[in-house]
Amino acid sequence: MADGPAAGRAARPGAGLRVGLFVTCVNDTLYPGTGRAVVTLLERLGVAVDFPMEQSCCGQPQFNTGYRRAAEPLVRRHARAFAEYDYVVTPSGSCAAMIRDNHPGIVPDSAPVAERTYELTEFLVDVLGVTDVGAYYPHTVTYHPTCHGLRALRLGDRPRRLLAAVRGLTLVELPGAEECCGFGGTFAVKNAAVSAAMGADKAAAVMGTGAEAVCTVDNSCLMHIGGTLSRLGSPVRPVHLAEILAATAATGAAAEGSSG
């Protein structure tokens, strides 16, 4: 359990920064509550957050299935939409990795925006220099490190450090945490049976922790894990890390999980 400052009284290390929120397709269409949580959290830390309406898909589905040419206009649009911001922040390790690792190779002019793009926990820890964001979440939580966050972005212990500073939260380790949940974007479509089996293994590990909630930095993985938990009749709630960090005693911390 963390011993941080009173909930809602975090410092404002982001004062003067202008950030463009890249919300991602999954969050925009299925989990808008995660996008709202990012705005709430960053504004509490003094960051000016904008949502450029020109933003669209980062092009990852096209790129990963070999349609590089189809991804080019999306990359150009993304770079144009976020060109004016100090930083681009996204609540998705998967999309952050796509932008940073692949956009410059598809459209070289997109490199400046790619270099200023951060997954949320990277931005909090590396740019703002904070781990205690004044959050309050009185629940037992286990954390699943997603594949892109773990291997592409190398987030390391950043998410865990942020969770450890949340008042009231008890963090329990997830057995086999580094194993893929089985989603993998189009992998879940092309290899449905394997994906489902991997999801079942991950859900069993989550339930074995006794946690009330499971969190990740990617709602795509959380959707897969949460869907499997639901089919198994488990009460464990899937919650995006941003929603935990945005919660305070003043706003209420009994989140029902990633939702609209």
C-alpha positions as CSV (number, residue, x, y, z in Angstrom):
1,M,0.0,0.0,0.0
2,A,1.4,3.4,-1.0
3,D,2.1,6.3,1.3
4,G,1.7,9.2,-1.1
5,P,0.3,12.7,-0.8
6,A,-3.4,13.2,-0.3
7,A,-5.4,12.1,-3.3
8,G,-5.9,14.9,-5.8
9,R,-3.0,17.0,-4.4
10,A,-0.3,15.9,-6.8
11,A,2.2,18.5,-7.9
12,R,1.8,20.1,-11.4
13,P,5.1,19.2,-13.1
14,G,3.4,19.5,-16.6
15,A,2.7,23.2,-16.3
16,G,3.4,24.9,-19.6
17,L,3.4,21.7,-21.7
18,R,1.0,21.3,-24.6
19,V,0.2,17.7,-25.4
20,G,-1.8,16.1,-28.2
21,L,-3.8,13.0,-27.0
22,F,-3.6,10.2,-29.5
23,V,-6.6,8.2,-28.2
24,T,-6.3,5.2,-30.6
25,C,-9.1,3.4,-32.5
26,V,-9.8,0.9,-29.8
27,N,-10.3,3.6,-27.1
28,D,-12.2,6.0,-29.4
29,T,-14.7,3.4,-30.4
30,L,-14.9,1.0,-27.4
31,Y,-13.3,2.5,-24.4
32,P,-13.7,6.3,-24.4
33,G,-13.5,6.3,-20.6
34,T,-9.8,5.6,-20.9
35,G,-9.3,8.6,-23.0
36,R,-11.2,10.8,-20.5
37,A,-9.1,9.3,-17.7
38,V,-5.9,10.4,-19.5
39,V,-7.2,13.9,-19.9
40,T,-8.2,14.0,-16.2
41,L,-4.9,12.7,-15.1
42,L,-2.7,15.0,-17.3
43,E,-4.7,18.1,-16.5
44,R,-4.4,17.3,-12.8
45,L,-0.6,17.4,-13.3
46,G,-0.8,20.8,-15.1
47,V,-0.6,19.6,-18.7
48,A,-2.6,21.3,-21.4
49,V,-4.3,18.5,-23.3
50,D,-5.8,18.8,-26.8
51,F,-7.6,16.3,-29.0
52,P,-6.8,17.0,-32.6
53,M,-9.9,16.0,-34.6
54,E,-7.9,15.1,-37.7
55,Q,-6.4,12.1,-36.0
56,S,-7.2,8.7,-37.3
57,C,-5.7,5.1,-37.2
58,C,-1.9,4.9,-36.8
59,G,-1.9,2.3,-39.6
60,Q,-0.8,-0.6,-37.5
61,P,-3.4,-3.1,-38.9
62,Q,-2.4,-2.4,-42.5
63,F,1.3,-2.4,-41.8
64,N,1.2,-5.6,-39.8
65,T,-0.6,-7.5,-42.5
66,G,1.7,-6.3,-45.3
67,Y,-0.3,-3.4,-46.7
68,R,2.5,-0.9,-46.3
69,R,1.2,1.3,-49.1
70,A,-2.2,1.5,-47.5
71,A,-0.6,2.7,-44.3
72,E,1.2,5.6,-45.9
73,P,-1.7,8.1,-46.0
74,L,-2.6,7.3,-42.4
75,V,1.0,8.0,-41.3
76,R,1.0,11.3,-43.2
77,R,-2.3,12.3,-41.6
78,H,-1.1,11.4,-38.2
79,A,2.1,13.4,-38.5
80,R,0.1,16.4,-39.8
81,A,-2.5,16.2,-37.0
82,F,0.1,16.2,-34.2
83,A,2.8,18.4,-35.7
84,E,2.2,21.4,-33.5
85,Y,2.4,19.7,-30.0
86,D,5.3,19.5,-27.6
87,Y,4.5,15.9,-27.0
88,V,2.1,13.2,-28.2
89,V,0.8,10.9,-25.5
90,T,-1.2,7.7,-26.0
91,P,-2.7,5.2,-23.6
92,S,-1.4,2.3,-25.8
93,G,2.0,0.6,-25.9
94,S,1.0,-1.1,-29.1
95,C,0.2,2.1,-31.0
96,A,3.1,4.0,-29.4
97,A,5.5,1.3,-30.7
98,M,4.0,1.4,-34.2
99,I,4.5,5.2,-34.4
100,R,8.0,5.3,-33.0
101,D,9.4,2.2,-34.6
102,N,7.7,2.2,-38.0
103,H,6.3,5.6,-39.0
104,P,9.7,7.1,-39.9
105,G,10.4,4.2,-42.1
106,I,7.1,4.5,-43.9
107,V,7.1,8.3,-44.2
108,P,10.5,9.9,-43.3
109,D,8.9,13.3,-42.7
110,S,6.9,11.8,-39.8
111,A,10.1,11.3,-37.7
112,P,9.8,14.5,-35.6
113,V,6.3,13.6,-34.4
114,A,7.4,10.0,-33.8
115,E,10.3,11.1,-31.7
116,R,7.9,13.2,-29.5
117,T,5.5,10.3,-29.0
118,Y,5.2,8.6,-25.6
119,E,3.1,5.9,-24.1
120,L,1.4,7.3,-21.0
121,T,3.6,5.7,-18.3
122,E,6.7,6.7,-20.2
123,F,5.5,10.3,-20.3
124,L,4.7,10.4,-16.6
125,V,8.0,8.9,-15.5
126,D,10.5,10.0,-18.1
127,V,9.1,13.4,-19.1
128,L,7.2,14.7,-16.1
129,G,9.5,12.8,-13.7
130,V,6.6,11.6,-11.4
131,T,5.5,8.3,-10.0
132,D,3.1,9.5,-7.4
133,V,0.2,11.2,-9.3
134,G,-2.1,11.6,-6.3
135,A,-4.3,8.6,-7.1
136,Y,-6.5,6.7,-4.8
137,Y,-7.7,3.2,-5.7
138,P,-8.5,1.0,-2.7
139,H,-8.5,-2.4,-4.4
140,T,-6.2,-5.4,-5.0
141,V,-4.8,-5.2,-8.5
142,T,-2.6,-7.4,-10.7
143,Y,-0.7,-6.0,-13.7
144,H,-0.2,-7.7,-17.1
145,P,2.8,-6.2,-19.0
146,T,1.7,-6.3,-22.7
147,C,4.0,-7.6,-25.4
148,H,4.6,-4.2,-27.1
149,G,5.1,-2.5,-23.7
150,L,7.4,-5.1,-22.5
151,R,9.5,-5.9,-25.6
152,A,9.1,-3.0,-28.1
153,L,8.9,0.0,-25.7
154,R,10.8,-1.7,-22.9
155,L,8.6,0.0,-20.3
156,G,10.3,-2.0,-17.5
157,D,9.1,-1.2,-14.1
158,R,7.5,2.2,-14.9
159,P,3.9,0.9,-14.7
160,R,4.6,-0.9,-11.5
161,R,6.2,2.2,-9.9
162,L,3.2,4.2,-10.7
163,L,0.9,1.5,-9.3
164,A,3.0,1.2,-6.1
165,A,2.4,4.9,-5.4
166,V,-1.4,4.7,-5.6
167,R,-2.9,5.2,-2.2
168,G,-5.0,2.2,-1.0
169,L,-3.9,-0.1,-3.8
170,T,-2.4,-3.5,-3.1
171,L,-0.4,-4.8,-6.1
172,V,-0.1,-8.6,-6.4
173,E,2.3,-10.2,-8.9
174,L,0.9,-12.1,-11.8
175,P,2.4,-15.6,-12.4
176,G,3.8,-15.9,-16.0
177,A,3.3,-12.1,-16.4
178,E,5.6,-11.9,-19.4
179,E,3.6,-14.5,-21.4
180,C,1.4,-13.1,-24.2
181,C,-2.3,-12.9,-23.5
182,G,-3.1,-14.3,-27.0
183,F,-4.7,-11.2,-28.6
184,G,-1.9,-9.9,-30.9
185,G,-4.3,-7.9,-33.1
186,T,-4.9,-9.8,-36.3
187,F,-3.3,-12.9,-34.7
188,A,-6.6,-13.4,-32.8
189,V,-8.4,-13.5,-36.1
190,K,-6.0,-15.6,-38.0
191,N,-5.4,-18.1,-35.2
192,A,-8.6,-17.9,-33.1
193,A,-8.2,-21.3,-31.4
194,V,-4.6,-20.6,-30.3
195,S,-5.6,-17.1,-29.2
196,A,-8.4,-18.4,-27.1
197,A,-6.3,-21.0,-25.4
198,M,-3.6,-18.4,-24.6
199,G,-6.3,-16.1,-23.3
200,A,-7.7,-18.9,-21.1
201,D,-4.2,-19.5,-19.6
202,K,-3.8,-15.8,-18.9
203,A,-7.3,-15.5,-17.3
204,A,-6.5,-18.5,-15.1
205,A,-3.3,-16.8,-13.9
206,V,-5.2,-13.6,-13.2
207,M,-7.9,-15.4,-11.2
208,G,-5.3,-17.3,-9.2
209,T,-3.9,-14.0,-7.8
210,G,-7.1,-13.2,-5.9
211,A,-7.0,-9.7,-7.3
212,E,-10.1,-7.6,-7.7
213,A,-8.9,-6.0,-10.9
214,V,-6.4,-6.7,-13.7
215,C,-4.8,-3.7,-15.4
216,T,-2.6,-3.2,-18.5
217,V,-1.4,-0.2,-20.6
218,D,-3.4,-1.5,-23.7
219,N,-7.1,-1.9,-23.9
220,S,-6.8,-4.3,-26.8
221,C,-5.1,-6.9,-24.5
222,L,-7.5,-5.9,-21.7
223,M,-10.4,-6.6,-24.0
224,H,-9.1,-10.1,-24.7
225,I,-8.4,-10.9,-21.1
226,G,-11.6,-9.3,-19.8
227,G,-13.7,-11.1,-22.3
228,T,-12.2,-14.4,-21.3
229,L,-12.7,-13.6,-17.6
230,S,-16.3,-12.7,-18.3
231,R,-17.0,-16.0,-20.2
232,L,-15.5,-17.9,-17.2
233,G,-17.9,-16.0,-14.8
234,S,-15.0,-14.3,-13.0
235,P,-15.7,-11.1,-11.0
236,V,-12.2,-9.8,-11.7
237,R,-12.6,-6.3,-13.4
238,P,-10.4,-5.3,-16.3
239,V,-9.2,-1.7,-15.8
240,H,-6.8,0.3,-17.9
241,L,-3.9,1.7,-15.9
242,A,-4.9,5.3,-16.8
243,E,-8.3,4.9,-15.1
244,I,-6.6,3.8,-11.9
245,L,-4.1,6.7,-12.0
246,A,-7.0,9.2,-12.7
247,A,-9.0,8.0,-9.7
248,T,-9.0,10.0,-6.5
249,A,-10.9,9.9,-3.2
250,A,-12.7,13.0,-4.4
251,T,-13.8,11.5,-7.8
252,G,-14.5,8.1,-6.5
253,A,-12.3,5.1,-6.9
254,A,-14.7,2.1,-7.2
255,A,-14.2,1.9,-11.0
256,E,-16.1,-0.8,-12.8
257,G,-13.3,-1.2,-15.3
258,S,-12.5,0.0,-18.8
259,S,-15.8,1.2,-20.2
260,G,-17.5,3.9,-22.3
